[in-house]
């Protein structure tokens, strides 16, 4: 099941000398994207959105744009190529912060086959001052012992949870930072190794889909 808002989120960050914030931000995104591709967690094309804020002006952008990425053909030099293209298109002004994100379909094992589920992941990176950070959000419940309706899914969980755990470990190594699970969401409780379910007082898994997803969708209906 794919929720409208994140089921879980993890972050990685470190201080570093940022001589080129654009290149640094895109390099972090490329590094994380490559890990997720290698682990076969993401599939197909992703929409990369990049925004560069002008220093001292929160609502002023020096650049905003989108680009399609393909998980099957992500050249090693793409981050620097993109940085060069963006710098050539910048409006005049001092760069303050750089943000990039890519929403991707997930590759989930179901019934011994890889199913491609749109909108499973959102990968984001930023370069602010002398700090680079990366965050990964999942909108899927495939990594959890119970789905978002509280139904047990032992086969799905055993096939997919280790894949996410391995990706989180590899992201920590590749990004030179410890994995930091974000706060619990409406749908799950992220850990260093995956996502845990909520449980009711009687010990049964909570139906968070009915509690949060359906009301959210209803509130957004025209």
N, CA and C atoms as a LAMMPS dump frame, in Angstrom:
ITEM: TIMESTEP
0
ITEM: NUMBER OF ATOMS
666
ITEM: BOX BOUNDS ff ff ff
-5.0000000000000000e+02 5.0000000000000000e+02
-5.0000000000000000e+02 5.0000000000000000e+02
-5.0000000000000000e+02 5.0000000000000000e+02
ITEM: ATOMS id mol type element x y z
1 1 1 N 0.848 -1.189 0
2 1 2 C 0 0 0
3 1 3 C 0.886 1.241 0
4 2 1 N 0.461 2.25 -0.745
5 2 2 C 1.209 3.498 -0.848
6 2 3 C 0.394 4.618 -0.199
7 3 1 N 0.965 5.231 0.828
8 3 2 C 0.294 6.313 1.541
9 3 3 C 0.557 7.647 0.863
10 4 1 N -0.272 8.626 1.174
11 4 2 C -0.11 9.96 0.604
12 4 3 C 1.042 10.708 1.259
13 5 1 N 1.231 10.487 2.55
14 5 2 C 2.321 11.11 3.3
15 5 3 C 3.291 10.014 3.744
16 6 1 N 4.521 10.368 4.132
17 6 2 C 5.534 9.344 4.41
18 6 3 C 5.14 8.36 5.515
19 7 1 N 5.523 7.11 5.279
20 7 2 C 5.392 6.063 6.291
21 7 3 C 6.581 6.132 7.244
22 8 1 N 7.745 6.446 6.709
23 8 2 C 8.954 6.585 7.516
24 8 3 C 9.979 7.428 6.783
25 9 1 N 10.89 8.034 7.559
26 9 2 C 11.915 8.882 6.956
27 9 3 C 13.219 8.732 7.751
28 10 1 N 14.35 8.81 7.017
29 10 2 C 15.681 8.713 7.621
30 10 3 C 16.548 9.833 7.072
31 11 1 N 17.502 10.297 7.876
32 11 2 C 18.374 11.386 7.431
33 11 3 C 19.837 11.047 7.706
34 12 1 N 20.702 11.68 6.907
35 12 2 C 22.146 11.588 7.06
36 12 3 C 22.715 12.985 6.839
37 13 1 N 23.658 13.391 7.648
38 13 2 C 24.206 14.725 7.469
39 13 3 C 25.601 14.841 8.047
40 14 1 N 26.357 15.776 7.506
41 14 2 C 27.71 15.982 8.014
42 14 3 C 28.175 17.394 7.644
43 15 1 N 29.081 17.907 8.432
44 15 2 C 29.71 19.187 8.137
45 15 3 C 30.868 18.975 7.167
46 16 1 N 31.009 19.896 6.232
47 16 2 C 32.078 19.81 5.251
48 16 3 C 32.314 21.183 4.64
49 17 1 N 33.45 21.382 4.048
50 17 2 C 33.737 22.64 3.364
51 17 3 C 33.028 22.64 2.015
52 18 1 N 32.128 23.589 1.825
53 18 2 C 31.33 23.642 0.599
54 18 3 C 31.837 24.767 -0.305
55 19 1 N 32.765 24.434 -1.158
56 19 2 C 33.237 25.418 -2.122
57 19 3 C 32.242 25.596 -3.26
58 20 1 N 31.503 24.533 -3.577
59 20 2 C 30.495 24.568 -4.64
60 20 3 C 29.248 23.866 -4.121
61 21 1 N 28.269 24.644 -3.641
62 21 2 C 27.076 24.059 -3.032
63 21 3 C 26.246 23.272 -4.033
64 22 1 N 26.199 23.738 -5.264
65 22 2 C 25.402 23.041 -6.274
66 22 3 C 25.977 21.655 -6.535
67 23 1 N 27.271 21.598 -6.783
68 23 2 C 27.917 20.317 -7.054
69 23 3 C 27.835 19.398 -5.843
70 24 1 N 27.999 19.951 -4.641
71 24 2 C 27.944 19.141 -3.423
72 24 3 C 26.57 18.526 -3.231
73 25 1 N 25.52 19.321 -3.436
74 25 2 C 24.148 18.836 -3.275
75 25 3 C 23.843 17.734 -4.281
76 26 1 N 24.196 17.967 -5.533
77 26 2 C 23.915 16.983 -6.576
78 26 3 C 24.769 15.727 -6.426
79 27 1 N 25.987 15.884 -5.919
80 27 2 C 26.839 14.719 -5.686
81 27 3 C 26.241 13.836 -4.589
82 28 1 N 25.71 14.447 -3.528
83 28 2 C 25.07 13.668 -2.467
84 28 3 C 23.868 12.913 -3.018
85 29 1 N 23.077 13.586 -3.849
86 29 2 C 21.909 12.946 -4.437
87 29 3 C 22.336 11.779 -5.317
88 30 1 N 23.358 11.99 -6.13
89 30 2 C 23.833 10.929 -7.009
90 30 3 C 24.348 9.738 -6.199
91 31 1 N 25.085 10.011 -5.131
92 31 2 C 25.618 8.941 -4.29
93 31 3 C 24.5 8.098 -3.709
94 32 1 N 23.484 8.758 -3.129
95 32 2 C 22.368 8.027 -2.529
96 32 3 C 21.542 7.306 -3.586
97 33 1 N 21.312 7.967 -4.704
98 33 2 C 20.533 7.385 -5.788
99 33 3 C 21.208 6.125 -6.318
100 34 1 N 22.537 6.168 -6.412
101 34 2 C 23.291 5.011 -6.89
102 34 3 C 23.153 3.837 -5.935
103 35 1 N 23.188 4.098 -4.62
104 35 2 C 23.007 3.029 -3.633
105 35 3 C 21.635 2.385 -3.786
106 36 1 N 20.595 3.197 -3.898
107 36 2 C 19.237 2.665 -4.004
108 36 3 C 19.039 1.894 -5.304
109 37 1 N 19.714 2.343 -6.358
110 37 2 C 19.644 1.623 -7.634
111 37 3 C 20.369 0.284 -7.526
112 38 1 N 21.538 0.303 -6.926
113 38 2 C 22.318 -0.929 -6.773
114 38 3 C 21.559 -1.957 -5.933
115 39 1 N 20.839 -1.476 -4.93
116 39 2 C 20.062 -2.369 -4.072
117 39 3 C 18.703 -2.731 -4.686
118 40 1 N 18.449 -2.226 -5.884
119 40 2 C 17.215 -2.517 -6.623
120 40 3 C 15.969 -2.123 -5.839
121 41 1 N 16.074 -1.002 -5.104
122 41 2 C 14.9 -0.494 -4.389
123 41 3 C 14.118 0.502 -5.231
124 42 1 N 14.768 1.178 -6.169
125 42 2 C 14.078 2.126 -7.029
126 42 3 C 14.132 1.632 -8.465
127 43 1 N 13.158 2.087 -9.241
128 43 2 C 13.012 1.567 -10.596
129 43 3 C 12.524 2.67 -11.52
130 44 1 N 13.003 2.616 -12.76
131 44 2 C 12.47 3.494 -13.799
132 44 3 C 12.914 4.937 -13.65
133 45 1 N 12.123 5.837 -14.21
134 45 2 C 12.474 7.244 -14.232
135 45 3 C 11.999 7.973 -12.981
136 46 1 N 12.8 8.945 -12.555
137 46 2 C 12.473 9.784 -11.412
138 46 3 C 12.5 11.244 -11.849
139 47 1 N 11.703 12.047 -11.217
140 47 2 C 11.689 13.481 -11.487
141 47 3 C 12.587 14.19 -10.478
142 48 1 N 13.682 14.754 -10.972
143 48 2 C 14.591 15.513 -10.125
144 48 3 C 14.17 16.977 -10.133
145 49 1 N 13.932 17.519 -8.943
146 49 2 C 13.61 18.937 -8.796
147 49 3 C 14.75 19.615 -8.048
148 50 1 N 15.207 20.743 -8.58
149 50 2 C 16.339 21.461 -7.992
150 50 3 C 15.955 22.915 -7.773
151 51 1 N 16.241 23.43 -6.588
152 51 2 C 15.987 24.847 -6.305
153 51 3 C 17.201 25.44 -5.608
154 52 1 N 17.559 26.652 -6.043
155 52 2 C 18.702 27.362 -5.474
156 52 3 C 18.198 28.696 -4.946
157 53 1 N 18.309 28.877 -3.639
158 53 2 C 17.801 30.086 -2.997
159 53 3 C 18.88 31.167 -2.964
160 54 1 N 18.437 32.393 -3.133
161 54 2 C 19.368 33.511 -3.048
162 54 3 C 19.658 33.822 -1.59
163 55 1 N 20.904 34.063 -1.273
164 55 2 C 21.321 34.347 0.1
165 55 3 C 20.581 35.562 0.646
166 56 1 N 20.024 35.408 1.857
167 56 2 C 19.354 36.516 2.523
168 56 3 C 17.963 36.826 2.022
169 57 1 N 17.459 36.045 1.058
170 57 2 C 16.128 36.295 0.503
171 57 3 C 15.408 34.96 0.378
172 58 1 N 14.606 34.622 1.385
173 58 2 C 14.02 33.288 1.467
174 58 3 C 13.092 32.963 0.311
175 59 1 N 12.443 33.95 -0.276
176 59 2 C 11.494 33.697 -1.355
177 59 3 C 12.051 34.035 -2.734
178 60 1 N 13.367 34.192 -2.823
179 60 2 C 13.996 34.52 -4.095
180 60 3 C 14.847 33.349 -4.558
181 61 1 N 14.625 32.929 -5.798
182 61 2 C 15.341 31.785 -6.338
183 61 3 C 16.278 32.232 -7.467
184 62 1 N 17.479 31.669 -7.444
185 62 2 C 18.398 31.885 -8.543
186 62 3 C 18.194 30.849 -9.643
187 63 1 N 17.571 29.719 -9.25
188 63 2 C 17.268 28.666 -10.221
189 63 3 C 16.204 27.749 -9.648
190 64 1 N 15.265 27.34 -10.49
191 64 2 C 14.304 26.283 -10.16
192 64 3 C 14.051 25.504 -11.432
193 65 1 N 14.181 24.183 -11.349
194 65 2 C 13.98 23.389 -12.552
195 65 3 C 13.824 21.913 -12.251
196 66 1 N 13.35 21.168 -13.251
197 66 2 C 13.129 19.728 -13.145
198 66 3 C 13.906 18.997 -14.229
199 67 1 N 14.216 17.728 -13.943
200 67 2 C 14.917 16.902 -14.907
201 67 3 C 14.516 15.456 -14.665
202 68 1 N 14.37 14.694 -15.733
203 68 2 C 14.071 13.272 -15.614
204 68 3 C 15.356 12.478 -15.432
205 69 1 N 15.356 11.593 -14.427
206 69 2 C 16.475 10.676 -14.207
207 69 3 C 15.994 9.264 -14.501
208 70 1 N 16.9 8.416 -14.964
209 70 2 C 16.573 7.03 -15.257
210 70 3 C 17.486 6.14 -14.428
211 71 1 N 16.873 5.309 -13.577
212 71 2 C 17.664 4.45 -12.694
213 71 3 C 18.548 3.483 -13.475
214 72 1 N 18.177 3.18 -14.713
215 72 2 C 18.954 2.219 -15.502
216 72 3 C 20.132 2.858 -16.219
217 73 1 N 20.148 4.181 -16.308
218 73 2 C 21.235 4.841 -17.052
219 73 3 C 21.633 6.134 -16.358
220 74 1 N 22.292 5.982 -15.218
221 74 2 C 22.691 7.121 -14.404
222 74 3 C 24.204 7.241 -14.486
223 75 1 N 24.748 8.034 -15.429
224 75 2 C 26.207 8.082 -15.622
225 75 3 C 26.923 8.647 -14.41
226 76 1 N 28.125 8.155 -14.113
227 76 2 C 28.873 8.609 -12.938
228 76 3 C 29.137 10.102 -12.922
229 77 1 N 29.25 10.71 -14.096
230 77 2 C 29.588 12.132 -14.173
231 77 3 C 28.378 13.05 -14.199
232 78 1 N 27.166 12.493 -14.02
233 78 2 C 25.967 13.302 -14.209
234 78 3 C 25.89 14.465 -13.226
235 79 1 N 26.267 14.247 -11.976
236 79 2 C 26.159 15.308 -10.972
237 79 3 C 26.945 16.54 -11.403
238 80 1 N 28.18 16.345 -11.857
239 80 2 C 28.992 17.486 -12.269
240 80 3 C 28.458 18.105 -13.557
241 81 1 N 27.971 17.291 -14.479
242 81 2 C 27.389 17.814 -15.715
243 81 3 C 26.18 18.69 -15.413
244 82 1 N 25.325 18.22 -14.513
245 82 2 C 24.151 19.003 -14.125
246 82 3 C 24.568 20.293 -13.436
247 83 1 N 25.558 20.199 -12.545
248 83 2 C 26.019 21.392 -11.833
249 83 3 C 26.517 22.441 -12.812
250 84 1 N 27.254 22.007 -13.819
251 84 2 C 27.768 22.951 -14.813
252 84 3 C 26.617 23.605 -15.593
253 85 1 N 25.612 22.806 -15.958
254 85 2 C 24.472 23.338 -16.698
255 85 3 C 23.682 24.337 -15.862
256 86 1 N 23.487 24.001 -14.599
257 86 2 C 22.715 24.871 -13.718
258 86 3 C 23.452 26.186 -13.481
259 87 1 N 24.747 26.098 -13.227
260 87 2 C 25.521 27.315 -12.982
261 87 3 C 25.479 28.249 -14.193
262 88 1 N 25.423 27.685 -15.376
263 88 2 C 25.336 28.512 -16.583
264 88 3 C 23.983 29.192 -16.718
265 89 1 N 22.957 28.631 -16.051
266 89 2 C 21.606 29.181 -16.158
267 89 3 C 21.198 30.007 -14.946
268 90 1 N 22.102 30.199 -13.978
269 90 2 C 21.769 30.916 -12.753
270 90 3 C 21.44 32.385 -13.015
271 91 1 N 20.461 32.888 -12.268
272 91 2 C 20.238 34.327 -12.234
273 91 3 C 21.367 34.97 -11.427
274 92 1 N 21.657 36.247 -11.649
275 92 2 C 22.684 36.929 -10.855
276 92 3 C 22.303 36.96 -9.376
277 93 1 N 23.268 36.758 -8.51
278 93 2 C 23.016 36.796 -7.078
279 93 3 C 23.899 35.805 -6.347
280 94 1 N 23.928 35.932 -5.024
281 94 2 C 24.742 35.046 -4.196
282 94 3 C 23.934 33.818 -3.796
283 95 1 N 24.532 32.644 -3.974
284 95 2 C 23.863 31.397 -3.619
285 95 3 C 23.777 31.274 -2.105
286 96 1 N 22.564 31 -1.614
287 96 2 C 22.376 30.792 -0.19
288 96 3 C 22.311 29.316 0.164
289 97 1 N 21.345 28.596 -0.378
290 97 2 C 21.175 27.177 -0.105
291 97 3 C 20.696 26.473 -1.354
292 98 1 N 20.971 25.187 -1.411
293 98 2 C 20.605 24.38 -2.579
294 98 3 C 19.839 23.151 -2.101
295 99 1 N 18.718 22.873 -2.755
296 99 2 C 17.89 21.722 -2.411
297 99 3 C 17.576 20.921 -3.67
298 100 1 N 17.619 19.602 -3.544
299 100 2 C 17.268 18.731 -4.661
300 100 3 C 16.471 17.55 -4.123
301 101 1 N 15.517 17.07 -4.889
302 101 2 C 14.795 15.86 -4.504
303 101 3 C 14.34 15.103 -5.741
304 102 1 N 14.165 13.808 -5.564
305 102 2 C 13.741 12.935 -6.661
306 102 3 C 12.743 11.927 -6.12
307 103 1 N 11.547 11.886 -6.704
308 103 2 C 10.533 10.911 -6.316
309 103 3 C 10.623 9.728 -7.256
310 104 1 N 10.643 8.523 -6.68
311 104 2 C 10.917 7.329 -7.479
312 104 3 C 9.914 6.218 -7.195
313 105 1 N 9.719 5.387 -8.213
314 105 2 C 8.955 4.157 -8.024
315 105 3 C 9.817 3.157 -7.268
316 106 1 N 9.176 2.338 -6.466
317 106 2 C 9.903 1.32 -5.723
318 106 3 C 9.785 -0.033 -6.394
319 107 1 N 10.79 -0.872 -6.183
320 107 2 C 10.761 -2.246 -6.656
321 107 3 C 10.559 -3.138 -5.439
322 108 1 N 9.374 -3.734 -5.34
323 108 2 C 8.968 -4.495 -4.159
324 108 3 C 8.743 -5.95 -4.546
325 109 1 N 9.258 -6.866 -3.722
326 109 2 C 9.078 -8.288 -3.984
327 109 3 C 7.712 -8.722 -3.462
328 110 1 N 6.894 -9.203 -4.378
329 110 2 C 5.576 -9.754 -4.03
330 110 3 C 5.372 -11.03 -4.836
331 111 1 N 5.091 -12.125 -4.134
332 111 2 C 4.876 -13.428 -4.791
333 111 3 C 6.068 -13.81 -5.674
334 112 1 N 7.261 -13.601 -5.138
335 112 2 C 8.515 -13.964 -5.809
336 112 3 C 8.791 -13.138 -7.065
337 113 1 N 8.012 -12.08 -7.289
338 113 2 C 8.243 -11.198 -8.427
339 113 3 C 8.473 -9.779 -7.934
340 114 1 N 9.217 -9.003 -8.708
341 114 2 C 9.443 -7.601 -8.374
342 114 3 C 8.297 -6.766 -8.953
343 115 1 N 7.49 -6.191 -8.077
344 115 2 C 6.411 -5.303 -8.505
345 115 3 C 6.896 -3.865 -8.417
346 116 1 N 6.546 -3.07 -9.396
347 116 2 C 6.974 -1.672 -9.425
348 116 3 C 5.831 -0.794 -8.937
349 117 1 N 6.066 -0.11 -7.822
350 117 2 C 5.024 0.68 -7.172
351 117 3 C 5.394 2.152 -7.244
352 118 1 N 4.581 2.921 -7.963
353 118 2 C 4.852 4.34 -8.153
354 118 3 C 4.794 5.1 -6.829
355 119 1 N 5.681 6.089 -6.705
356 119 2 C 5.658 6.967 -5.54
357 119 3 C 6.099 6.331 -4.248
358 120 1 N 6.942 5.297 -4.325
359 120 2 C 7.37 4.593 -3.112
360 120 3 C 8.4 5.363 -2.303
361 121 1 N 9.264 6.139 -2.99
362 121 2 C 10.366 6.81 -2.31
363 121 3 C 10.48 8.271 -2.737
364 122 1 N 10.933 9.091 -1.793
365 122 2 C 11.326 10.465 -2.082
366 122 3 C 12.7 10.672 -1.473
367 123 1 N 13.67 10.946 -2.328
368 123 2 C 15.06 11.162 -1.907
369 123 3 C 15.368 12.64 -2.022
370 124 1 N 15.874 13.226 -0.949
371 124 2 C 16.182 14.653 -0.964
372 124 3 C 17.576 14.937 -0.434
373 125 1 N 18.207 15.99 -0.969
374 125 2 C 19.51 16.426 -0.467
375 125 3 C 19.526 17.943 -0.372
376 126 1 N 20.407 18.455 0.465
377 126 2 C 20.531 19.909 0.606
378 126 3 C 21.958 20.268 0.956
379 127 1 N 22.329 21.487 0.59
380 127 2 C 23.626 22.058 0.956
381 127 3 C 23.363 23.446 1.517
382 128 1 N 23.581 23.603 2.818
383 128 2 C 23.3 24.854 3.51
384 128 3 C 24.496 25.199 4.388
385 129 1 N 25.019 26.414 4.232
386 129 2 C 26.227 26.822 4.949
387 129 3 C 27.319 25.796 4.679
388 130 1 N 27.89 25.184 5.714
389 130 2 C 28.902 24.148 5.521
390 130 3 C 28.357 22.795 5.953
391 131 1 N 27.12 22.506 5.546
392 131 2 C 26.472 21.267 5.977
393 131 3 C 25.712 20.669 4.805
394 132 1 N 25.943 19.387 4.543
395 132 2 C 25.183 18.667 3.525
396 132 3 C 24.348 17.602 4.219
397 133 1 N 23.145 17.414 3.746
398 133 2 C 22.27 16.417 4.35
399 133 3 C 21.473 15.701 3.272
400 134 1 N 21.089 14.495 3.597
401 134 2 C 20.289 13.649 2.712
402 134 3 C 19.153 13.067 3.526
403 135 1 N 17.98 12.987 2.935
404 135 2 C 16.877 12.313 3.612
405 135 3 C 16.163 11.402 2.629
406 136 1 N 15.715 10.268 3.139
407 136 2 C 14.975 9.285 2.354
408 136 3 C 13.647 9.031 3.038
409 137 1 N 12.56 9.204 2.304
410 137 2 C 11.226 8.925 2.825
411 137 3 C 10.608 7.801 2.009
412 138 1 N 9.942 6.882 2.671
413 138 2 C 9.19 5.846 1.977
414 138 3 C 7.707 6.037 2.24
415 139 1 N 6.916 5.801 1.213
416 139 2 C 5.472 5.909 1.308
417 139 3 C 4.821 4.519 1.27
418 140 1 N 5.66 3.478 1.256
419 140 2 C 5.195 2.098 1.134
420 140 3 C 5.239 1.382 2.476
421 141 1 N 4.358 0.397 2.635
422 141 2 C 4.359 -0.42 3.859
423 141 3 C 4.993 -1.795 3.631
424 142 1 N 5.653 -1.976 2.483
425 142 2 C 6.195 -3.296 2.138
426 142 3 C 7.287 -3.757 3.099
427 143 1 N 7.845 -2.847 3.882
428 143 2 C 8.966 -3.165 4.767
429 143 3 C 8.479 -3.523 6.182
430 144 1 N 7.166 -3.521 6.39
431 144 2 C 6.601 -3.649 7.732
432 144 3 C 5.976 -5.027 7.939
433 145 1 N 5.972 -5.538 9.175
434 145 2 C 5.355 -6.849 9.441
435 145 3 C 3.865 -6.88 9.122
436 146 1 N 3.194 -5.733 9.291
437 146 2 C 1.763 -5.62 8.994
438 146 3 C 1.557 -4.459 8.027
439 147 1 N 0.576 -4.606 7.132
440 147 2 C 0.325 -3.498 6.218
441 147 3 C -0.395 -2.376 6.963
442 148 1 N -0.69 -1.293 6.265
443 148 2 C -1.251 -0.114 6.929
444 148 3 C -2.68 -0.331 7.417
445 149 1 N -3.313 -1.396 6.968
446 149 2 C -4.642 -1.746 7.482
447 149 3 C -4.562 -2.7 8.667
448 150 1 N -3.328 -3.042 9.082
449 150 2 C -3.145 -3.914 10.234
450 150 3 C -3.179 -5.39 9.911
451 151 1 N -3.062 -5.748 8.633
452 151 2 C -3.108 -7.144 8.225
453 151 3 C -1.691 -7.708 8.141
454 152 1 N -1.493 -8.89 8.701
455 152 2 C -0.169 -9.51 8.685
456 152 3 C 0.271 -9.779 7.247
457 153 1 N 1.557 -9.545 6.971
458 153 2 C 2.108 -9.806 5.643
459 153 3 C 3.508 -10.412 5.793
460 154 1 N 3.583 -11.607 6.384
461 154 2 C 4.895 -12.192 6.689
462 154 3 C 5.765 -12.438 5.463
463 155 1 N 5.165 -12.859 4.356
464 155 2 C 5.956 -13.143 3.157
465 155 3 C 6.524 -11.862 2.552
466 156 1 N 5.673 -10.844 2.457
467 156 2 C 6.114 -9.559 1.922
468 156 3 C 7.189 -8.956 2.821
469 157 1 N 6.97 -9.015 4.123
470 157 2 C 7.923 -8.446 5.073
471 157 3 C 9.27 -9.15 4.999
472 158 1 N 9.266 -10.486 4.992
473 158 2 C 10.525 -11.23 4.991
474 158 3 C 11.301 -11.03 3.694
475 159 1 N 10.588 -10.733 2.596
476 159 2 C 11.256 -10.527 1.315
477 159 3 C 11.81 -9.118 1.165
478 160 1 N 11.174 -8.129 1.819
479 160 2 C 11.53 -6.736 1.565
480 160 3 C 12.232 -6.017 2.712
481 161 1 N 11.915 -6.363 3.949
482 161 2 C 12.528 -5.674 5.084
483 161 3 C 14.059 -5.765 5.065
484 162 1 N 14.646 -6.939 4.777
485 162 2 C 16.11 -7 4.731
486 162 3 C 16.703 -6.143 3.609
487 163 1 N 15.973 -5.953 2.529
488 163 2 C 16.452 -5.134 1.415
489 163 3 C 16.542 -3.671 1.843
490 164 1 N 15.511 -3.181 2.54
491 164 2 C 15.555 -1.803 3.032
492 164 3 C 16.638 -1.641 4.083
493 165 1 N 16.756 -2.596 4.991
494 165 2 C 17.77 -2.515 6.042
495 165 3 C 19.169 -2.448 5.44
496 166 1 N 19.426 -3.264 4.416
497 166 2 C 20.736 -3.252 3.763
498 166 3 C 20.991 -1.922 3.064
499 167 1 N 19.939 -1.347 2.458
500 167 2 C 20.098 -0.054 1.786
501 167 3 C 20.401 1.049 2.79
502 168 1 N 19.743 1.044 3.943
503 168 2 C 19.999 2.052 4.967
504 168 3 C 21.437 1.949 5.478
505 169 1 N 21.898 0.736 5.636
506 169 2 C 23.295 0.536 6.068
507 169 3 C 24.265 1.059 5.013
508 170 1 N 24.007 0.73 3.765
509 170 2 C 24.909 1.165 2.69
510 170 3 C 24.861 2.678 2.491
511 171 1 N 23.698 3.268 2.689
512 171 2 C 23.603 4.723 2.597
513 171 3 C 24.446 5.387 3.678
514 172 1 N 24.43 4.823 4.875
515 172 2 C 25.245 5.368 5.96
516 172 3 C 26.725 5.339 5.597
517 173 1 N 27.163 4.235 5.014
518 173 2 C 28.565 4.114 4.622
519 173 3 C 28.906 5.062 3.476
520 174 1 N 28.031 5.128 2.485
521 174 2 C 28.317 5.945 1.311
522 174 3 C 28.284 7.436 1.624
523 175 1 N 27.418 7.828 2.56
524 175 2 C 27.252 9.243 2.894
525 175 3 C 28.093 9.667 4.102
526 176 1 N 28.865 8.722 4.642
527 176 2 C 29.796 9.011 5.757
528 176 3 C 29.063 9.653 6.941
529 177 1 N 27.93 9.061 7.278
530 177 2 C 27.127 9.597 8.377
531 177 3 C 26.249 8.485 8.936
532 178 1 N 25.977 8.532 10.233
533 178 2 C 25.098 7.54 10.841
534 178 3 C 23.655 7.748 10.379
535 179 1 N 22.931 6.656 10.272
536 179 2 C 21.522 6.726 9.913
537 179 3 C 20.724 7.266 11.091
538 180 1 N 19.966 8.319 10.857
539 180 2 C 19.178 8.962 11.904
540 180 3 C 17.69 8.796 11.579
541 181 1 N 17.001 7.857 12.233
542 181 2 C 15.565 7.707 11.984
543 181 3 C 14.828 8.971 12.403
544 182 1 N 13.916 9.412 11.561
545 182 2 C 13.135 10.61 11.861
546 182 3 C 12.051 10.275 12.89
547 183 1 N 11.282 11.28 13.273
548 183 2 C 10.198 11.066 14.227
549 183 3 C 9.149 10.122 13.654
550 184 1 N 8.398 9.431 14.498
551 184 2 C 7.303 8.593 14.005
552 184 3 C 6.309 9.412 13.179
553 185 1 N 5.752 8.765 12.17
554 185 2 C 4.732 9.391 11.339
555 185 3 C 3.359 8.855 11.752
556 186 1 N 2.33 9.256 11.045
557 186 2 C 1.001 8.697 11.302
558 186 3 C 0.963 7.192 11.044
559 187 1 N 1.87 6.707 10.177
560 187 2 C 1.751 5.341 9.691
561 187 3 C 2.775 4.366 10.263
562 188 1 N 3.902 4.864 10.734
563 188 2 C 4.923 3.947 11.213
564 188 3 C 5.973 4.633 12.057
565 189 1 N 6.827 3.79 12.659
566 189 2 C 7.899 4.279 13.517
567 189 3 C 9.234 3.843 12.918
568 190 1 N 9.918 4.772 12.236
569 190 2 C 11.188 4.409 11.616
570 190 3 C 12.249 4.077 12.658
571 191 1 N 13.072 3.09 12.331
572 191 2 C 14.192 2.695 13.17
573 191 3 C 15.457 2.741 12.312
574 192 1 N 16.577 2.424 12.911
575 192 2 C 17.831 2.415 12.171
576 192 3 C 17.828 1.339 11.085
577 193 1 N 16.919 0.362 11.223
578 193 2 C 16.933 -0.783 10.313
579 193 3 C 15.675 -0.909 9.458
580 194 1 N 14.651 -0.095 9.703
581 194 2 C 13.422 -0.232 8.93
582 194 3 C 12.283 0.584 9.51
583 195 1 N 11.072 0.011 9.47
584 195 2 C 9.889 0.71 9.975
585 195 3 C 9.052 -0.254 10.807
586 196 1 N 8.654 0.151 11.997
587 196 2 C 7.799 -0.65 12.861
588 196 3 C 6.358 -0.183 12.765
589 197 1 N 5.443 -1.117 13.023
590 197 2 C 4.015 -0.811 13.063
591 197 3 C 3.609 -0.204 14.396
592 198 1 N 2.412 0.388 14.409
593 198 2 C 1.732 0.744 15.646
594 198 3 C 0.831 -0.415 16.053
595 199 1 N 0.606 -0.543 17.372
596 199 2 C -0.264 -1.598 17.878
597 199 3 C -1.302 -1.011 18.827
598 200 1 N -2.508 -1.584 18.801
599 200 2 C -3.573 -1.157 19.693
600 200 3 C -3.357 -1.755 21.079
601 201 1 N -4.217 -1.361 22.033
602 201 2 C -4.06 -1.82 23.418
603 201 3 C -4.196 -3.331 23.547
604 202 1 N -4.954 -3.966 22.643
605 202 2 C -5.131 -5.415 22.727
606 202 3 C -4.027 -6.187 22.016
607 203 1 N -3.015 -5.47 21.492
608 203 2 C -1.885 -6.127 20.861
609 203 3 C -2.012 -6.331 19.37
610 204 1 N -3.15 -5.968 18.793
611 204 2 C -3.315 -6.112 17.345
612 204 3 C -2.72 -4.903 16.634
613 205 1 N -2.254 -5.123 15.412
614 205 2 C -1.673 -4.034 14.626
615 205 3 C -2.753 -3.01 14.285
616 206 1 N -2.414 -1.747 14.386
617 206 2 C -3.385 -0.672 14.173
618 206 3 C -3.727 -0.512 12.688
619 207 1 N -4.986 -0.188 12.443
620 207 2 C -5.443 0.146 11.096
621 207 3 C -5.235 1.648 10.901
622 208 1 N -3.995 2.026 10.628
623 208 2 C -3.68 3.45 10.47
624 208 3 C -4.176 3.984 9.132
625 209 1 N -4.443 3.09 8.189
626 209 2 C -4.987 3.509 6.891
627 209 3 C -6.348 4.162 7.078
628 210 1 N -7.205 3.498 7.838
629 210 2 C -8.547 4.04 8.078
630 210 3 C -8.505 5.27 8.967
631 211 1 N -7.525 5.314 9.869
632 211 2 C -7.452 6.423 10.819
633 211 3 C -6.899 7.69 10.202
634 212 1 N -5.97 7.543 9.247
635 212 2 C -5.266 8.732 8.745
636 212 3 C -5.329 8.904 7.228
637 213 1 N -5.132 7.814 6.467
638 213 2 C -5.074 7.972 5.012
639 213 3 C -6.437 8.32 4.427
640 214 1 N -7.471 7.592 4.817
641 214 2 C -8.813 7.847 4.265
642 214 3 C -9.31 9.237 4.642
643 215 1 N -9.208 9.666 5.924
644 215 2 C -9.628 11.041 6.249
645 215 3 C -8.816 12.094 5.499
646 216 1 N -7.511 11.838 5.296
647 216 2 C -6.68 12.81 4.575
648 216 3 C -7.144 12.935 3.134
649 217 1 N -7.382 11.808 2.493
650 217 2 C -7.83 11.853 1.104
651 217 3 C -9.198 12.514 0.999
652 218 1 N -10.062 12.246 1.96
653 218 2 C -11.391 12.84 1.943
654 218 3 C -11.299 14.355 2.102
655 219 1 N -10.374 14.813 2.972
656 219 2 C -10.238 16.25 3.211
657 219 3 C -9.67 16.969 1.992
658 220 1 N -8.957 16.222 1.113
659 220 2 C -8.362 16.828 -0.063
660 220 3 C -9.276 16.751 -1.288
661 221 1 N -10.404 16.046 -1.153
662 221 2 C -11.308 15.92 -2.281
663 221 3 C -11.984 17.25 -2.577
664 222 1 N -12.224 17.543 -3.869
665 222 2 C -12.866 18.813 -4.213
666 222 3 C -14.293 18.891 -3.673
